[in-house]
Amino acid sequence: MQLAKETLEEVPGQMLSYFRRNGITPLPTSEEARRLLQQKLATQRSLGGGMPQEKDDFWAQKKEKFLQSLQN
């Protein structure tokens, strides 16, 4: 029982440390902050920031193969 209690006392500090190391921040608490975050995320997605390069390459290869099959 003592081990469980001591372990549970360590968890919050470890979680906070993990979040800080990985740049994870809490969700905004005000409506204005939520709107700003949504605008920032929408801008990133519209600029292509939401899609990793591997997916771009994959679809570019698929497109190229499709166009080649049309020419043949």
N, C-alpha and C positions, 0 to 999 in steps of 0.2 A: 504494500500500500504506500509506503514511504517513497519507493522508487517512482511510482506513477505520479505522485504529487510533485516530486522534484523535476520529473521530465516535463510535466505540464507547465511548470513555472518557467522552464527554459524556452518553450515553443514561441511565445510572442516575440521575445528578443531575437530569436533566430529568423523568424519570418520578416521582421523589420530589417534585419541585416541583409537578408536575401533581396528584399524589395529595393533597398538602397543600392546594392551592388549592381542590380540589373535595370536600374532606372525606372522602376515601376512606381507610379504616383497614384494617390487615391483619386477617385472620381471627384469632379467639381461639386461643390455643395450649393452654389447659387445658380439660378437660371441663366444669368448672363454668362457665367463661366462655362456652362454646358453649351450654350449657343456658340461661343468662341471656339470650343473644342470641336464641335460638329463642323463648323466652317473650315477649320484647319484640316480635319480629316477629309472633308469633301474636296478641298483644294489638292491635297496630296493624291487622292484617287484620280482626279481629273487630269493630273499631270503624269499619271502612270506610276506613281509611287507605290501603289498597292499591289503591283504584279511583279514577282521576281523575274530576273533575267532568264532563268531556265524555262519558264513557261513561254516567254516571248520566243525563245529559240525553238522550242517544241512546235509552236504553231507556225512559225516561219518555215520550218522544214515540211510540215504537213501541207502548207499552201504551195510550196515549191513542187512537191510530189504531185499534188493535184493538178497544177498547171501543166506539168510535164505529161501527165496521163492524158490531158485534153489535147495536147499537141500531137500525140502519137495516135 
